[in-house]
Amino acid sequence: MTEATHDWRIDAREYARHESRRGRRFAYPTLDPRRTALAVIDMVPFHVAENRYCRAIVPHINSLAAGLRAAGGSIAWVLPAPGEPTARSIEFFGQRTAENYSGSAGFGPPSTRLWPELALGDEDLFAEKSAFSAFFPGRCDLPNLLDRRNIDTVLITGTVTNVCCESSARDAATRGFRVIMVADANAAARDHDHNATLHTIYRSFGDVRPTSDVLAMISR
């Protein structure tokens, strides 16, 4: 299966809406790399192997991770927590699908369960989440890990754009983090799904920018 890149976009009217309100296109035109974390959501073989859009974002994630590490920032790899399917998930998804999702985390140390082409670092953080969102209270240790490093800005990347990545972006914003969703470092099943989330995040929760923009902000 060949890789594919999302044809992502933000409507001109949405840019215009924010420009008229705050006098600039982006809420967060600058960032402090030392107070910034790259959150990489669910980039495990279960999600990446069969999704050509997921495989295409791996180089972008690696570039962001390398750039942010070099500038003193933090990289956080977030994986699904292993466990049995809940009664609610069985009721909603059906027995077989619920079991598949509950087993999506794989087995072994977190660093060995990620997609093998991702470039990890010695000081990187690892967190497991037992909900769609990595920032939902009591369901993932990521917020506590970031607080210990005095992080105020979160770069959201990973998969699936319109489920766990969007849920994480919304909750991160609710918890007071500055949120930037990296448009070409998230992946969904279809462009339509991907772009619907980008619209929602840009409209109400954070900025949406490509990898090249974010790398320029980091190097600045």
C-alpha positions as CSV (number, residue, x, y, z in Angstrom):
1,M,0.0,0.0,0.0
2,T,1.5,3.3,-1.1
3,E,1.7,6.3,1.3
4,A,-0.6,9.3,0.9
5,T,-0.6,12.8,2.3
6,H,-3.8,14.5,3.3
7,D,-4.9,17.4,1.2
8,W,-5.5,19.6,4.3
9,R,-6.9,23.1,4.4
10,I,-8.4,25.8,6.5
11,D,-11.2,27.9,4.9
12,A,-10.2,31.5,4.1
13,R,-13.3,32.6,5.9
14,E,-12.0,31.0,9.1
15,Y,-8.7,32.8,8.8
16,A,-10.6,36.0,8.2
17,R,-12.8,35.4,11.2
18,H,-9.9,35.2,13.6
19,E,-8.0,38.0,11.9
20,S,-10.9,40.3,12.5
21,R,-11.2,39.3,16.1
22,R,-7.7,39.3,17.4
23,G,-5.8,41.1,14.6
24,R,-3.6,38.2,13.6
25,R,-4.1,34.8,11.9
26,F,-2.6,32.6,14.7
27,A,-3.2,32.8,18.4
28,Y,0.3,31.6,19.2
29,P,2.8,33.2,16.7
30,T,5.7,32.3,18.9
31,L,6.7,29.5,21.4
32,D,9.4,28.8,23.9
33,P,10.9,25.4,22.9
34,R,11.9,24.7,26.5
35,R,8.2,24.9,27.5
36,T,6.9,23.0,24.5
37,A,6.0,19.4,24.2
38,L,5.4,17.3,21.1
39,A,2.6,14.9,21.9
40,V,2.6,11.9,19.6
41,I,-0.7,10.1,19.9
42,D,-1.3,6.3,19.2
43,M,1.4,5.8,16.6
44,V,1.4,2.0,17.1
45,P,1.4,-0.7,14.5
46,F,-2.3,-1.4,15.0
47,H,-3.2,2.1,13.7
48,V,-0.2,2.8,11.4
49,A,0.3,-0.5,9.4
50,E,-2.9,-0.3,7.3
51,N,-3.3,3.4,7.0
52,R,-1.3,5.0,4.2
53,Y,-1.9,8.5,5.7
54,C,-0.4,7.4,9.0
55,R,2.7,6.1,7.4
56,A,3.2,9.3,5.5
57,I,3.3,11.5,8.7
58,V,6.2,9.5,10.3
59,P,8.9,11.7,8.7
60,H,7.1,14.9,9.8
61,I,6.9,13.6,13.4
62,N,10.6,12.6,13.4
63,S,11.5,16.1,12.1
64,L,9.5,17.8,14.7
65,A,10.9,15.5,17.4
66,A,14.5,16.2,16.3
67,G,14.1,19.9,16.1
68,L,12.3,20.2,19.4
69,R,14.9,18.0,21.2
70,A,17.7,20.1,19.9
71,A,16.0,23.2,21.2
72,G,15.5,21.8,24.7
73,G,11.9,20.8,24.4
74,S,10.1,17.6,25.3
75,I,8.8,14.7,23.3
76,A,5.9,12.6,24.7
77,W,4.9,9.3,23.1
78,V,1.3,8.4,24.1
79,L,0.1,4.8,23.6
80,P,-3.2,3.1,24.3
81,A,-3.2,1.4,27.7
82,P,-3.6,-2.4,27.6
83,G,-6.6,-3.9,29.3
84,E,-9.8,-5.8,28.8
85,P,-12.7,-4.1,27.0
86,T,-15.2,-2.4,29.2
87,A,-18.9,-3.2,29.2
88,R,-19.6,0.2,27.6
89,S,-17.1,-0.4,24.8
90,I,-18.6,-3.8,24.1
91,E,-22.1,-2.3,24.0
92,F,-21.0,0.5,21.7
93,F,-18.5,-1.2,19.3
94,G,-19.6,-4.9,19.5
95,Q,-17.6,-7.7,21.1
96,R,-15.0,-8.3,18.4
97,T,-14.2,-4.6,17.6
98,A,-14.0,-3.8,21.3
99,E,-11.5,-6.6,21.8
100,N,-9.5,-5.4,18.9
101,Y,-9.3,-1.9,20.2
102,S,-8.4,-3.1,23.7
103,G,-5.5,-5.1,22.3
104,S,-4.3,-2.2,20.1
105,A,-1.6,-1.3,22.7
106,G,0.5,-4.4,22.0
107,F,2.8,-5.9,24.7
108,G,6.1,-5.0,26.3
109,P,7.7,-1.7,27.3
110,P,6.1,1.4,25.6
111,S,9.2,2.2,23.6
112,T,9.0,-1.3,21.9
113,R,5.3,-0.9,21.0
114,L,5.6,2.2,18.8
115,W,5.8,2.1,15.0
116,P,9.5,1.0,14.4
117,E,10.3,3.9,12.1
118,L,9.8,6.5,14.8
119,A,13.0,8.1,16.2
120,L,13.0,8.0,20.0
121,G,15.3,9.9,22.4
122,D,16.8,9.0,25.7
123,E,14.9,11.8,27.6
124,D,11.6,11.3,25.9
125,L,8.4,10.8,27.9
126,F,6.1,7.8,27.6
127,A,2.4,7.7,28.8
128,E,-0.5,5.3,28.4
129,K,-4.0,6.5,28.1
130,S,-7.2,4.6,29.0
131,A,-9.5,7.0,27.2
132,F,-9.6,8.7,23.8
133,S,-8.0,11.8,25.2
134,A,-4.5,11.9,26.6
135,F,-5.5,14.9,28.7
136,F,-8.7,13.6,30.3
137,P,-8.4,13.7,34.1
138,G,-7.5,10.4,35.7
139,R,-7.1,8.5,32.4
140,C,-3.5,9.4,31.5
141,D,-0.4,10.7,33.3
142,L,0.6,12.9,30.5
143,P,-0.6,16.2,32.0
144,N,1.3,15.5,35.2
145,L,4.5,14.7,33.3
146,L,4.2,17.9,31.3
147,D,3.5,20.0,34.5
148,R,6.7,18.7,36.0
149,R,8.6,20.1,33.0
150,N,6.8,23.4,33.2
151,I,5.3,22.9,29.7
152,D,2.8,25.4,28.5
153,T,2.5,24.6,24.8
154,V,1.5,21.3,23.3
155,L,2.0,20.2,19.6
156,I,-0.6,17.6,18.8
157,T,0.4,14.9,16.3
158,G,-0.5,11.3,15.5
159,T,-3.6,9.3,14.8
160,V,-6.5,9.3,14.4
161,T,-7.0,13.0,13.7
162,N,-10.7,13.1,14.3
163,V,-10.8,10.8,17.4
164,C,-7.9,10.6,19.8
165,C,-6.0,13.6,18.5
166,E,-9.0,15.8,18.4
167,S,-10.1,14.6,21.9
168,S,-6.6,15.3,23.2
169,A,-6.4,18.8,21.6
170,R,-9.7,19.8,23.1
171,D,-8.9,18.6,26.6
172,A,-5.4,20.1,26.5
173,A,-6.9,23.5,25.6
174,T,-9.5,23.1,28.4
175,R,-6.6,22.4,30.9
176,G,-5.0,25.6,29.9
177,F,-2.3,24.5,27.5
178,R,-1.5,26.5,24.3
179,V,-2.5,24.0,21.6
180,I,-1.0,23.7,18.1
181,M,-2.3,20.9,15.9
182,V,0.2,20.1,13.3
183,A,-1.8,19.7,10.1
184,D,0.5,17.4,8.2
185,A,1.6,15.3,11.2
186,N,-1.8,14.0,12.0
187,A,-3.6,11.3,10.0
188,A,-7.2,10.1,9.6
189,A,-8.9,7.7,7.2
190,R,-10.1,10.4,4.8
191,D,-9.3,14.0,3.9
192,H,-12.9,15.0,4.8
193,D,-12.5,13.6,8.4
194,H,-9.1,15.2,8.8
195,N,-10.2,18.6,7.6
196,A,-13.3,18.6,9.7
197,T,-11.1,18.3,12.8
198,L,-8.7,21.0,11.7
199,H,-11.6,23.3,11.2
200,T,-12.9,22.6,14.7
201,I,-9.6,23.0,16.4
202,Y,-8.7,26.2,14.6
203,R,-12.1,27.7,15.2
204,S,-12.3,27.1,18.9
205,F,-9.3,25.3,20.6
206,G,-5.9,26.2,19.1
207,D,-3.8,26.9,16.1
208,V,-3.4,24.6,13.0
209,R,-0.1,24.8,11.3
210,P,2.1,22.6,9.0
211,T,5.4,21.0,10.1
212,S,7.5,23.6,8.3
213,D,5.8,26.5,10.2
214,V,6.3,24.8,13.5
215,L,10.0,24.0,12.8
216,A,10.5,27.7,12.0
217,M,8.9,28.7,15.3
218,I,11.1,26.2,17.2
219,S,14.3,27.5,15.5
220,R,13.4,31.1,16.0
